[in-house]
Amino acid sequence: MSLGLLQALSISSRAMDTQQAGIAVTGNNLANVNNPNYSRQVLQISTSISVPTNIGMEGTGVQATGVEQIVSQALNSQIQAENSTSSYWQTLQQALQFAQSDLGQQVTSVSSGSSDSSQGIASSLSDFFNELQNFSADPTSLSERQVLIGKASTLASQFNQVSSQLSSLTSQLNDQLQTDVTNANQLLSDIASLNNQIYTEKINTNSAPNDLMDLREEKLEDLSKLVNFTASQEANGSVDISIGGVQMVSGYNVTDTMSVYNAGGGQMLVKATTAGTQLTPTSGSIAGEIDARDGPVATLNTNLNTLANQLITAVNGVHDGGYGLNGTSKAQFFTGFDASDIAVNTALVDDPSLIQASGTKGVTGDNTVALAMAQLANQLNPGLNNQTFSQSYDNTVATLGQSLSSANSEVTDQDTVQQMLTQQRTSISGVSLVEEMGNLSAYQNAYEASAHLLSAVDEMLKELVSVLT
């Protein structure tokens, strides 16, 4: 006979082993159906080597040759890049939301540059000048003077509070920058270690360590959320990492790390520790923290300081030339230099009669100076780009609102892109329950058929042995 029973027995046994391997791979896929970091695996099956017989070459069945991971490296790289962009805008958005919260008001119309003036500095600024107007109508009233001191103190406190909160926000961004750099360095170390494990596994087993490769991809995507980088795949399976043109991971070694340093004046930036090169990431949360801190948050703080400084200068400039109820003069109304330290002169707080409302010494009913201070509300100030105090503040809030609006739009757009890419990867690398259940049924049926063949061959062998004996 051309195909002996022993050869048939070997074919059925090998077939059963192959179907068992297929069931194991399918089971692993099903177990990871809800694992977003898992890439679907497929059993590679090939025909066994044929053997020559007296009737020609005859097949010897089937064999499992490996387990292939279904991935698209190009898609993974694109997801890493989009992760960096998304994380950048999310970080910027969050910082701007905190800044808006610090102001205590929102922009009501970005296009017109107006703000909700029902609270915060806008409200206190309006109350202060309105009270100056009321005070100018009755400059000898001690009660009006006390109310004015109260309104001015509230305004100064608003400036102080916002300045303090913005300072805290800057510190928080610096702290998060340090945390993200530390986490990025840990991820670089993890990737280098996984490079080594993947290479070792390939050498020892002569097969791809798919689960380790999935774990490395997860680490790469985590790193991309922190900082944008360039990755290159080496022939031995390792992934090299460069950040800002500086190589950080080469094979199994971390060749450099990132560190935070003071670039001067408390400006915390990032550099390559060993190379000493300043790194200027363009996306990822690290870039978002730096750009938020040195961009809109710094601009907001500068604008508020300028507004407070011009208010101090203008009010004091008018007030200094007036006279109090007892004829005193040359007293400042506000003390301080900017939003961080603006305050009402404690001498006036202790004795409101010292407020210099009169333009003529000894004439207590004169309201010339009080009226001039009230009229500052509508005067264009050269130090504020020829805007009034309220206009300047509204524009400051609107500028922040425009930055936040842009960040909101970018985050929304990036969410759409991320969802699209995730769906694309799921269609390629994700586990489909329907497909895997179909595979499971096919492997099960093939196993049962191979078992029937084995049973049949076994019976035939028993008959042959019985005849021969």
C-alpha positions in Angstrom: 0.0 0.0 0.0 1.2 3.5 -0.8 0.3 5.1 2.6 1.0 2.9 5.6 -1.2 2.8 8.6 1.6 4.2 10.7 1.9 7.2 8.4 -1.8 7.8 8.7 -1.5 7.5 12.5 1.2 10.2 12.4 -0.9 12.4 10.2 -3.9 12.3 12.5 -1.8 12.8 15.6 -0.1 15.8 14.1 -3.4 17.2 12.9 -4.8 16.9 16.5 -1.8 18.7 17.9 -2.2 21.5 15.3 -5.9 22.0 16.1 -5.1 22.0 19.8 -2.7 24.8 19.2 -5.3 26.7 17.2 -7.8 26.3 20.0 -5.2 27.7 22.5 -4.5 30.7 20.3 -8.2 31.4 19.9 -8.7 31.0 23.6 -6.0 33.6 24.3 -7.6 36.0 21.9 -11.0 35.5 23.5 -9.5 36.0 27.0 -8.1 39.4 25.8 -11.2 40.6 24.0 -11.5 43.6 26.4 -7.8 44.3 26.6 -7.1 47.5 24.6 -3.4 46.8 24.5 -3.7 43.4 23.0 -3.1 42.6 19.4 -4.9 39.7 17.8 -2.8 36.5 17.2 -3.2 34.0 14.5 -1.8 30.4 14.3 0.4 29.9 11.3 -0.3 26.5 9.7 1.5 24.9 6.8 1.5 21.6 5.0 4.0 19.0 6.3 6.9 17.9 4.1 5.8 15.4 1.5 7.6 12.0 1.2 8.3 10.0 -1.9 6.5 6.7 -2.3 6.2 4.1 -5.1 3.2 6.0 -6.5 4.8 9.5 -6.1 5.1 12.2 -3.5 2.5 11.9 -0.7 1.5 14.4 1.9 2.2 13.9 5.6 -0.5 16.2 6.9 -0.3 19.6 8.6 1.9 21.4 11.2 1.8 24.6 13.2 4.7 26.8 12.3 4.2 29.8 14.6 1.9 32.4 16.1 1.6 35.7 14.2 0.7 39.0 15.8 -1.6 41.0 13.6 -0.4 44.6 13.8 0.1 47.7 11.6 3.3 49.4 12.7 2.4 52.4 10.5 -0.9 52.7 12.3 0.8 52.3 15.7 3.2 55.1 14.8 0.4 57.4 13.8 -1.5 56.7 17.0 1.7 57.6 19.0 1.9 60.9 17.1 -1.7 61.7 17.6 -1.4 60.7 21.3 1.2 63.4 21.7 -0.9 66.0 20.0 -4.0 65.1 22.0 -2.1 65.2 25.3 -0.6 68.6 24.4 -4.0 70.2 23.8 -5.6 68.4 26.8 -2.9 69.8 29.1 -3.2 73.3 27.7 -7.0 73.1 28.0 -6.8 72.1 31.6 -4.3 74.8 32.5 -6.5 77.5 30.8 -9.6 76.2 32.6 -7.8 76.6 35.9 -6.7 80.1 34.9 -10.3 81.0 34.0 -11.4 79.6 37.3 -8.8 81.8 39.0 -10.3 84.9 37.4 -13.7 83.9 38.7 -15.5 84.8 35.4 -15.9 83.6 31.9 -15.9 85.2 28.5 -19.4 85.7 27.2 -18.5 86.6 23.7 -15.1 85.8 22.3 -15.7 87.5 19.0 -16.7 90.8 20.7 -14.1 90.5 23.4 -16.6 91.0 26.2 -16.6 89.2 29.5 -19.1 88.3 32.2 -18.6 91.3 34.6 -21.0 90.1 37.2 -18.2 88.8 39.4 -14.4 88.9 40.0 -12.2 91.8 39.2 -14.5 93.3 36.6 -17.3 93.6 39.1 -15.0 95.0 41.8 -13.5 97.5 39.3 -16.9 98.7 38.4 -18.0 99.0 42.0 -14.9 101.0 42.9 -15.5 103.6 40.2 -19.2 103.8 40.8 -18.5 104.4 44.5 -16.0 107.1 43.6 -18.9 108.8 41.7 -21.2 108.5 44.7 -18.4 109.8 47.0 -17.8 112.8 44.8 -21.5 113.8 45.3 -21.0 113.9 49.1 -17.2 114.2 49.8 -17.6 115.1 53.5 -19.6 112.0 54.4 -17.6 109.6 56.6 -20.0 106.8 55.7 -19.3 107.3 52.0 -15.6 107.4 52.7 -15.9 104.1 54.6 -17.8 102.5 51.8 -15.2 103.7 49.3 -12.4 102.2 51.4 -14.4 98.9 51.4 -14.8 98.9 47.6 -11.2 99.7 47.1 -10.0 97.0 49.5 -12.3 94.5 47.8 -10.8 95.4 44.4 -7.2 95.1 45.8 -8.0 91.8 47.4 -9.4 90.5 44.1 -6.1 91.4 42.4 -4.1 89.8 45.2 -6.2 86.6 45.1 -6.0 86.2 41.3 -2.2 86.9 41.3 -1.7 84.3 44.1 -3.8 81.7 42.3 -1.9 82.3 39.0 1.4 81.9 40.9 0.1 78.6 42.3 -1.0 77.5 38.9 2.5 78.2 37.6 4.0 76.2 40.4 1.6 73.4 39.7 2.6 73.3 36.1 6.3 73.2 37.1 5.6 70.4 39.5 3.7 68.4 36.9 6.5 69.1 34.5 9.0 67.4 36.9 6.6 64.5 37.4 6.1 64.0 33.7 9.9 64.1 33.1 10.4 61.5 35.8 7.7 59.3 34.3 9.2 59.7 30.8 12.6 58.5 32.1 11.0 55.5 33.7 9.3 54.6 30.4 12.6 55.0 28.6 14.1 52.5 31.0 11.1 50.1 30.6 11.4 50.2 26.8 15.1 49.4 26.9 14.5 46.5 29.3 11.7 45.2 27.0 14.0 45.5 24.0 16.4 43.1 25.9 13.6 40.7 26.9 12.2 40.6 23.3 15.6 39.9 21.8 16.4 37.2 24.4 13.1 35.5 23.9 13.5 35.5 20.1 17.0 33.9 20.5 15.9 31.3 23.0 12.6 30.3 21.4 13.1 31.2 17.8 9.7 32.9 17.9 8.2 36.4 18.3 7.3 37.2 22.0 4.0 38.8 21.0 2.9 39.6 24.6 6.1 41.4 25.3 5.8 43.4 22.0 2.3 44.4 23.0 3.6 45.6 26.4 6.4 47.6 24.7 3.8 49.2 22.4 1.8 50.2 25.5 4.9 51.8 27.0 5.6 53.6 23.7 2.1 55.0 23.6 2.4 56.1 27.3 5.6 57.9 26.5 4.0 59.6 23.5 1.4 61.1 25.8 4.3 62.8 27.7 6.6 63.8 24.9 6.9 63.5 21.1 9.8 61.2 20.0 11.2 59.4 17.0 11.3 55.6 17.0 13.3 53.4 14.7 12.9 49.6 14.5 16.2 47.6 14.5 16.7 44.3 12.7 17.1 42.5 16.1 13.6 43.6 17.1 14.6 46.5 19.4 13.2 50.0 19.1 15.5 53.0 19.4 14.2 56.3 20.8 15.3 59.8 20.1 13.8 63.0 21.6 14.6 66.3 20.1 17.4 64.8 18.0 19.1 63.2 21.1 19.2 59.4 21.3 17.7 58.2 24.5 17.4 54.5 24.0 19.7 52.4 21.8 18.9 48.7 21.8 19.0 47.5 25.4 20.6 50.7 26.9 19.3 54.0 28.1 21.9 56.4 26.5 20.5 59.6 28.0 17.6 60.9 30.1 15.6 64.1 30.5 15.9 66.5 33.3 14.3 69.8 34.4 16.5 72.9 34.8 16.2 76.5 35.6 16.8 78.5 32.5 16.9 81.8 34.5 14.3 83.7 36.4 12.6 80.6 37.5 11.7 79.4 34.0 11.9 75.6 34.2 12.7 73.9 30.9 13.9 70.4 29.8 17.3 69.2 28.7 19.1 66.0 27.9 20.9 65.2 31.1 24.1 63.7 29.6 24.3 65.7 26.3 23.3 68.9 28.1 21.2 69.9 25.1 18.0 71.9 25.7 15.0 69.9 24.5 12.0 71.7 23.0 9.2 69.2 22.7 6.4 70.3 20.4 3.7 68.0 21.6 2.8 65.8 24.6 1.9 67.0 28.1 5.5 68.2 28.8 5.2 70.7 25.9 1.7 71.6 27.0 2.8 72.5 30.5 5.7 74.6 29.3 3.6 76.4 26.6 0.6 77.0 28.9 2.9 78.4 31.6 5.0 80.6 29.4 2.1 81.5 27.0 -1.4 82.3 28.0 -0.9 82.0 31.8 2.2 84.3 31.7 0.3 86.7 29.4 -2.6 86.8 31.7 -0.4 87.5 34.7 1.5 90.2 32.9 -1.7 91.9 31.8 -3.2 91.9 35.3 0.0 93.3 36.7 0.0 96.0 34.1 -3.6 96.8 34.9 -3.0 97.0 38.6 0.1 99.1 38.1 -1.7 101.6 35.9 -4.6 101.8 38.3 -2.3 102.5 41.2 -0.4 105.1 39.2 -3.5 106.9 37.9 -5.5 107.0 41.1 -2.5 108.0 43.2 -1.6 110.6 40.6 -4.9 112.4 41.1 -5.3 111.6 44.8 -1.8 113.0 45.7 -2.9 116.5 44.7 -5.9 116.6 46.9 -6.6 117.4 50.5 -8.3 115.5 53.3 -11.0 116.8 55.7 -8.2 118.0 58.1 -6.1 119.5 55.3 -3.6 116.6 54.9 -2.1 115.9 51.5 0.4 113.9 49.6 -1.0 110.6 50.9 -1.2 107.7 48.5 -4.5 106.0 48.0 -3.1 102.7 46.8 0.2 101.1 47.9 2.1 98.4 46.0 3.4 98.0 42.5 1.2 95.3 40.7 -1.6 92.8 41.2 0.4 90.8 43.8 0.8 93.6 46.3 -1.8 96.3 45.5 -3.5 97.5 48.7 -5.3 100.5 50.1 -3.1 102.8 52.2 -3.5 101.6 55.8 -3.5 105.2 57.0 -6.7 105.8 55.0 -8.2 102.5 56.2 -7.6 103.5 59.8 -8.9 107.1 59.2 -11.1 107.6 56.1 -11.1 111.4 56.8 -7.6 111.4 55.2 -9.0 110.6 51.8 -8.0 113.6 49.7 -11.2 114.5 47.9 -10.9 118.3 47.9 -8.9 120.3 45.4 -8.5 123.2 47.7 -7.0 123.0 51.2 -9.5 123.8 53.9 -12.5 123.6 51.6 -14.0 120.3 52.8 -17.0 120.4 50.5 -14.8 120.7 47.4 -15.2 117.5 45.3 -12.7 118.3 42.5 -10.2 115.5 43.3 -12.9 112.9 44.1 -14.7 113.7 40.8 -11.4 113.5 38.9 -10.7 110.1 40.4 -14.2 108.9 39.4 -13.6 110.2 35.8 -10.6 107.9 35.5 -13.0 105.1 34.7 -13.8 106.5 31.3 -10.3 107.9 30.4 -8.1 106.1 27.8 -4.9 105.1 29.4 -1.7 105.1 27.3 -0.2 102.4 29.5 -3.1 100.2 28.6 -2.9 100.6 24.8 -5.3 103.6 25.0 -8.0 101.6 26.7 -10.0 102.3 29.8 -9.4 100.1 32.8 -12.6 98.0 32.2 -11.8 97.7 28.5 -8.3 96.5 29.2 -9.5 93.9 31.7 -12.3 92.7 29.3 -9.7 92.3 26.6 -7.4 90.4 29.0 -10.3 88.0 29.8 -11.3 87.7 26.2 -7.7 86.8 25.2 -7.7 84.0 27.7 -11.1 83.0 26.4 -9.9 82.9 22.8 -7.0 80.7 23.8 -9.3 78.4 25.8 -11.8 78.3 22.9 -9.0 77.2 20.5 -7.8 74.6 22.9 -11.4 73.3 23.3 -11.7 73.0 19.5 -8.4 71.2 19.2 -9.3 68.7 21.9 -12.6 68.0 20.2 -10.9 67.5 16.8 -8.2 65.3 18.3 -10.9 63.2 20.0 -12.4 62.6 16.6 -9.0 61.6 15.1 -8.2 59.4 18.0 -11.6 57.6 17.7 -11.0 57.1 14.0 -7.5 55.7 14.5 -8.7 53.4 17.3 -11.4 52.0 15.2 -9.0 51.4 12.4 -6.6 49.6 14.7 -9.5 47.6 16.2 -10.5 46.4 12.7 -7.0 45.2 12.1 -5.6 44.1 15.5 -8.7 43.9 17.7 -10.4 40.6 18.7 -13.7 39.9 17.0 -15.9 37.6 19.1 -17.8 36.5 16.0 -14.6 35.7 14.1 -13.0 33.9 17.1 -16.0 31.8 17.8 -16.0 30.8 14.2 -12.4 29.8 14.4 -13.0 27.9 17.6 -15.8 25.9 15.9 -13.6 25.2 12.9 -10.7 24.0 15.1 -13.0 21.9 17.2 -14.5 20.2 14.1 -11.1 19.6 12.6 -9.9 18.1 15.9 -12.9 15.8 16.1 -12.3 14.7 12.5 -8.7 14.0 13.2 -9.7 12.1 16.3 -12.0 10.0 14.2 -9.2 9.3 11.8 -6.9 8.3 14.7 -9.6 6.0 16.0 -10.2 4.4 12.6 -6.4 3.8 12.1 -6.2 2.4 15.5 -8.9 -0.2 14.8 -7.2 -1.1 11.5 -3.9 -1.6 13.2 -5.6 -3.9 15.8 -7.2 -5.9 12.9 -3.8 -6.1 11.2 -2.1 -7.3 14.4 -4.8 -9.9 14.9 -4.4 -11.3 11.4 -0.6 -11.4 11.6 -0.7 -13.2 14.9 
